[in-house]
Amino acid sequence: ALLAVPGVTGVHDQHAWTLDGRYLVLTVHLVVNATDALRRAKDAAREQLNALGVDHATIEVELEGEECTLQH
């Protein structure tokens, strides 16, 4: 669903869980293709996640070609 958001070219480091069996929480990194797509992509992704029933989302955005600094 998130790859369908305009400007989003990649999705990674996605984690979803529930706090109480009902309240859905999600974290995700989005990769976008241009600086001007950052805010639009984040807003559109949040709308998409809300429509899917996600109650709280933390969304990190990075530009194509940037290295994710999160080490796993």
N, C-alpha and C positions, 0 to 999 in steps of 0.2 A: 504494500500500500504506500509506503513512504517513498519508494523509487518512482512512483507516479507523480510526485510533487514536482512542479516545474522548477528547474534549476538544480535539483538533487541528482547527483551522479553516483552516489554510493551511500551505503548504510553499513555501520559496523558497531561493535561493542554494545549490542542491544541486550538489555536485561529487563525482564518483566516479573513481577511478583505481586502477591496480595498481602495486605497487612492483616486482614481479618476474614478472608474468604469472600469479600465483596468489593473492597476498595482496591482498585488495580493501580499499581505504580509501575512506571517504565522509565528507563534511562537509555539514551541512544546517541550515537555520533552520526551526524549527517555530513556528507561531502558535497559541496556545491561548486558550480562551474564559474562563478563570478562574484566579486565583492558585492555588487548591487543585488545579488540574489540572496544574500545572507538573511536579512530580516524577512523578506517575503517567504523564503523557504521555511524558516523557523515557524512563522505564523501559520502557514498552510499545513505544515506537519502537525502542529498542535491541534488544529481543527480536525485533521484526519484522525488523529489518535483519540480525540474526544468523541468523534462519531463511532469509533470502534469500542468505546466504553472505558477508555483509560481515564481515570480520575485525576491523576497527577503525573506529569512527565517532566523530566529534566532532559533538555536537548542541547547538546554541544554541536557547534557548526565549525567546519574547517574547509579551507579552499582546496581544490584539486591540486595535487603536487605537494601539499604540506604533509609533513610526517606527524602522525598521531604521537603525542608525547606520553600517552598512557602506556606504561610498560606492563605486559602480562607475562 
